[in-house]
Amino acid sequence: MKTFSSPKIIERRRSIVADLAARGGTNKDIAARLSKLGETNPETGDAWDTATVSRDIKVLKEKAIQTRKEELLSELIAAKDSAWKCGNHVAVVEAIKAEILLASK
């Protein structure tokens, strides 16, 4: 039977998974560490499995990539605005190209 955790539970677990993943170790190691920390599925009382840890890591990586894309886009917009103000049309064109490339990924 599939269960669904609340957003708060997922957020807490992913925060711990992120910390543990940054220290290294396999998904099995992370799942075992979660259990040792007393972090279990509150709906079933069971330990979190490696599939859950794997999904958490995938989501965390996707969020990190999206955050970095947003940061890069902000930097490109600032660079483009600066280039416009300075009349550097070559830099404007390059910034636009970089924005298009970033948006296509």
C-alpha positions in Angstrom: 0.0 0.0 0.0 1.4 3.3 -1.0 1.3 6.1 1.5 1.7 9.8 1.1 3.7 12.0 3.5 2.9 15.6 4.3 5.0 18.3 2.8 6.5 19.1 6.2 7.6 15.5 6.7 9.1 15.4 3.2 10.8 18.8 3.7 12.4 17.6 7.0 13.5 14.3 5.5 15.0 16.0 2.4 16.9 18.4 4.6 18.5 15.6 6.5 19.1 13.6 3.3 20.8 16.6 1.8 23.1 16.9 4.8 23.9 13.2 4.8 24.4 13.1 1.0 26.9 16.0 1.2 28.9 13.9 3.6 29.0 11.0 1.1 27.8 7.4 1.3 25.4 5.3 -0.6 21.6 5.6 -0.6 21.6 2.5 1.7 24.0 4.3 4.1 21.8 7.4 4.1 18.6 5.3 4.7 20.3 3.5 7.6 21.5 6.8 9.1 18.0 8.2 8.9 16.7 5.2 10.8 19.5 5.6 13.5 18.4 9.3 13.8 14.9 8.1 14.5 13.6 9.4 11.2 11.0 6.9 10.1 7.8 7.0 8.1 5.3 8.4 10.6 2.4 6.7 8.7 3.9 3.2 8.9 6.6 3.4 11.5 9.0 1.8 9.1 12.4 3.1 8.2 12.7 5.1 5.0 13.9 2.9 2.1 16.6 3.5 -0.4 14.0 4.2 -3.1 12.7 7.2 -1.1 16.3 8.4 -0.5 17.0 8.1 -4.2 13.9 10.1 -5.1 14.8 12.7 -2.5 18.3 13.1 -3.9 16.9 13.4 -7.4 14.5 16.2 -6.4 17.3 17.9 -4.4 19.6 17.9 -7.5 16.8 19.2 -9.7 16.1 22.0 -7.3 19.8 22.9 -7.1 20.0 23.0 -10.9 16.9 25.2 -11.1 18.2 27.5 -8.5 21.5 27.9 -10.2 19.8 28.6 -13.6 17.8 31.3 -11.9 20.9 32.8 -10.4 22.7 32.7 -13.8 19.7 34.3 -15.5 19.7 37.1 -13.0 23.5 37.7 -13.6 22.9 37.6 -17.4 20.2 40.2 -17.1 22.4 42.5 -15.0 25.3 42.1 -17.4 23.0 42.8 -20.4 21.6 45.9 -18.7 25.1 47.1 -17.9 26.2 46.5 -21.5 23.2 48.4 -22.8 24.0 51.4 -20.6 27.6 51.4 -21.8 26.6 51.0 -25.4 28.5 47.7 -25.7 26.2 46.0 -28.3 28.5 43.0 -28.8 28.2 42.2 -25.1 24.4 42.7 -25.3 24.2 40.2 -28.2 26.4 37.7 -26.3 24.2 38.0 -23.2 21.1 37.4 -25.2 22.7 34.3 -26.8 23.6 33.1 -23.3 20.1 33.6 -22.1 18.7 31.6 -25.0 21.2 28.8 -24.4 20.3 28.8 -20.7 16.6 28.7 -21.4 17.0 25.8 -23.8 18.5 23.5 -21.1 
